[in-house]
Amino acid sequence: MAQAEKTEKSTEKTIPRLKELFIKKVSKNLTQRFGYKNIHQVPRIQKVVINVGAGEAVADPKILEVISEDVGTITGQKPIITRAHRAISAFKLRAGLPIGVKVTLRGNRMYEFLDRLFNFAAPRIRDFRGFKPDSFDGRGGYSLGLTEQVIFPELEVSKIKKVFGMDITILTDARHDDEAKALLEELGMPFEKGK
């Protein structure tokens, strides 16, 4: 019994590879590059938000269950259902109808997801040359869109019931876009060359 508890505790304390890279290498490199005087000035990733909008859920709400299951498999966390704020008659949309799913990742799950995104999923994107470096929001946040979830290695292609895209937003506490870009580059995010 005590042996089982020890193995549970030891697996909980494993540090994700990307977090370890940040602690040992990235923070030192950014401190040298930008001349930070304090370790707390080094920008960090605060959270990653994955959002999937499914307009066809208005006609068939069961689609959200399929999408929610796939997003949960990709992120390792159960997504929440997002609902319409306003009624839009042109889309046959009423306020309060479920129209998508969203997951907010923090801590170790966030680092593990980003590691898989940068190193396994991104190279599987068709005609991938790197992420666009001009998708920063001016306050250290970066947004990107994926057209299909098939690129994630956690999903078996033969078992996918619906192909959908997703928006991924990486929020950092960097004050400027160049600091946020340097942080993401140091962590291994592939940006387009020559931009």
C-alpha positions as CSV (number, residue, x, y, z in Angstrom):
1,M,0.0,0.0,0.0
2,A,2.8,2.4,0.9
3,Q,4.6,1.5,-2.3
4,A,1.6,2.5,-4.4
5,E,1.4,5.9,-2.6
6,K,5.1,6.5,-3.3
7,T,4.7,5.8,-7.0
8,E,1.7,8.1,-7.2
9,K,3.6,11.0,-5.5
10,S,6.6,10.5,-7.6
11,T,4.6,10.7,-10.9
12,E,2.9,13.9,-9.7
13,K,6.2,15.7,-9.2
14,T,7.5,15.2,-12.8
15,I,8.3,18.5,-14.4
16,P,7.2,18.9,-18.0
17,R,10.1,19.2,-20.4
18,L,9.2,22.7,-21.6
19,K,8.9,24.0,-18.1
20,E,12.3,22.6,-17.2
21,L,13.7,24.2,-20.3
22,F,12.2,27.5,-19.3
23,I,13.7,27.3,-15.7
24,K,17.2,26.1,-16.7
25,K,17.8,27.9,-20.0
26,V,15.2,30.2,-21.4
27,S,15.0,32.6,-18.3
28,K,18.8,33.0,-18.4
29,N,18.8,33.7,-22.2
30,L,16.0,36.2,-21.9
31,T,17.7,38.0,-19.0
32,Q,20.9,38.4,-21.0
33,R,19.1,39.5,-24.1
34,F,16.8,42.1,-22.6
35,G,19.0,43.0,-19.6
36,Y,16.5,42.2,-16.8
37,K,17.8,43.1,-13.4
38,N,15.4,40.7,-11.6
39,I,14.3,37.1,-12.3
40,H,10.7,38.2,-11.8
41,Q,11.0,40.5,-14.8
42,V,11.4,37.6,-17.2
43,P,8.1,37.0,-19.1
44,R,6.3,33.8,-18.5
45,I,3.4,32.1,-20.2
46,Q,0.3,32.6,-18.0
47,K,-2.3,30.4,-19.8
48,V,-3.3,28.8,-23.1
49,V,-6.9,29.1,-24.2
50,I,-8.2,26.6,-26.8
51,N,-11.6,27.7,-28.4
52,V,-13.7,25.8,-30.9
53,G,-16.7,27.5,-32.4
54,A,-19.3,25.2,-34.0
55,G,-22.1,27.1,-35.7
56,E,-23.6,23.8,-36.9
57,A,-24.4,23.0,-33.2
58,V,-27.5,25.2,-33.6
59,A,-29.0,22.6,-35.8
60,D,-27.4,19.5,-34.2
61,P,-26.3,20.0,-30.5
62,K,-24.8,16.5,-30.4
63,I,-21.9,17.7,-32.5
64,L,-20.6,19.5,-29.4
65,E,-20.3,16.2,-27.6
66,V,-18.0,14.8,-30.4
67,I,-15.9,18.1,-30.4
68,S,-15.7,18.1,-26.6
69,E,-14.5,14.6,-26.5
70,D,-11.7,15.3,-29.0
71,V,-10.6,18.5,-27.4
72,G,-10.6,16.7,-24.0
73,T,-8.3,14.1,-25.5
74,I,-6.0,16.7,-27.0
75,T,-5.7,18.8,-23.9
76,G,-6.1,16.3,-21.1
77,Q,-8.8,18.5,-19.5
78,K,-12.6,18.6,-19.8
79,P,-13.8,21.5,-21.9
80,I,-16.6,23.8,-21.0
81,I,-19.6,24.6,-23.3
82,T,-19.7,28.2,-24.6
83,R,-23.1,29.8,-25.2
84,A,-24.3,32.5,-27.5
85,H,-24.5,35.9,-25.7
86,R,-27.0,37.5,-28.2
87,A,-29.7,36.3,-30.6
88,I,-28.8,36.6,-34.3
89,S,-31.8,35.9,-36.5
90,A,-29.8,35.5,-39.7
91,F,-28.0,32.5,-38.1
92,K,-31.1,31.2,-36.4
93,L,-29.3,31.8,-33.1
94,R,-31.0,32.5,-29.8
95,A,-29.2,33.8,-26.7
96,G,-28.0,31.0,-24.5
97,L,-27.8,28.3,-27.2
98,P,-24.6,26.2,-26.9
99,I,-22.3,27.0,-29.9
100,G,-18.8,25.9,-29.0
101,V,-16.3,24.5,-26.4
102,K,-13.4,26.1,-24.6
103,V,-10.5,24.9,-22.5
104,T,-8.1,27.1,-20.4
105,L,-4.8,25.4,-19.6
106,R,-2.5,26.5,-16.8
107,G,0.6,25.0,-15.1
108,N,2.0,21.7,-16.1
109,R,-0.9,20.8,-18.6
110,M,-0.2,24.1,-20.4
111,Y,3.5,23.3,-20.8
112,E,2.7,19.7,-21.9
113,F,0.2,20.9,-24.5
114,L,2.6,23.6,-25.9
115,D,5.4,21.0,-26.1
116,R,3.1,18.7,-28.2
117,L,1.9,21.6,-30.3
118,F,5.4,22.9,-31.2
119,N,7.2,19.6,-31.6
120,F,4.6,17.0,-32.8
121,A,1.5,18.7,-34.2
122,A,2.9,21.7,-36.0
123,P,5.2,19.7,-38.3
124,R,2.2,17.6,-39.3
125,I,0.4,20.7,-40.7
126,R,0.2,20.5,-44.5
127,D,2.6,23.0,-46.2
128,F,3.8,24.3,-42.8
129,R,6.5,26.9,-43.0
130,G,6.1,28.3,-39.5
131,F,3.6,30.3,-37.5
132,K,3.0,33.9,-38.6
133,P,5.1,36.3,-36.5
134,D,2.6,39.2,-36.8
135,S,-0.2,37.6,-34.8
136,F,0.7,39.2,-31.5
137,D,-1.9,41.5,-29.9
138,G,0.4,44.3,-28.7
139,R,0.3,43.2,-25.1
140,G,2.3,39.9,-25.3
141,G,-0.5,37.6,-26.4
142,Y,-0.3,35.4,-29.5
143,S,-3.2,33.8,-31.4
144,L,-3.2,31.2,-34.0
145,G,-5.8,29.1,-35.8
146,L,-5.7,25.5,-36.8
147,T,-7.9,24.2,-39.6
148,E,-8.1,20.6,-38.3
149,Q,-7.5,18.7,-35.1
150,V,-6.2,15.6,-37.0
151,I,-2.6,16.9,-36.6
152,F,-2.5,16.0,-32.8
153,P,-0.9,12.6,-32.2
154,E,-3.3,11.8,-29.4
155,L,-6.2,11.3,-31.8
156,E,-6.6,8.2,-34.0
157,V,-7.5,9.4,-37.5
158,S,-9.7,6.3,-38.1
159,K,-11.9,7.2,-35.0
160,I,-12.4,10.9,-35.8
161,K,-16.1,11.5,-36.4
162,K,-15.9,15.2,-37.3
163,V,-13.0,17.4,-38.5
164,F,-13.0,20.9,-36.9
165,G,-10.6,23.8,-36.5
166,M,-9.7,25.6,-33.3
167,D,-8.3,28.9,-32.1
168,I,-5.4,28.8,-29.7
169,T,-4.4,31.9,-27.7
170,I,-1.1,31.9,-25.7
171,L,-1.1,34.6,-23.1
172,T,2.1,35.8,-21.6
173,D,2.9,38.5,-19.1
174,A,5.4,40.2,-21.5
175,R,5.0,43.9,-21.8
176,H,6.0,44.0,-25.5
177,D,5.5,41.8,-28.4
178,D,9.3,41.4,-29.1
179,E,9.7,40.0,-25.5
180,A,6.8,37.6,-26.0
181,K,8.1,36.5,-29.4
182,A,11.6,35.9,-27.9
183,L,10.0,33.8,-25.1
184,L,8.0,31.6,-27.6
185,E,11.1,31.2,-29.9
186,E,13.2,30.1,-27.0
187,L,10.6,27.6,-26.0
188,G,10.7,26.1,-29.5
189,M,7.8,27.7,-31.3
190,P,8.5,27.6,-35.0
191,F,8.0,31.0,-36.7
192,E,8.1,31.8,-40.4
193,K,11.6,32.7,-41.5
194,G,12.4,36.1,-43.0
195,K,9.5,37.9,-41.4
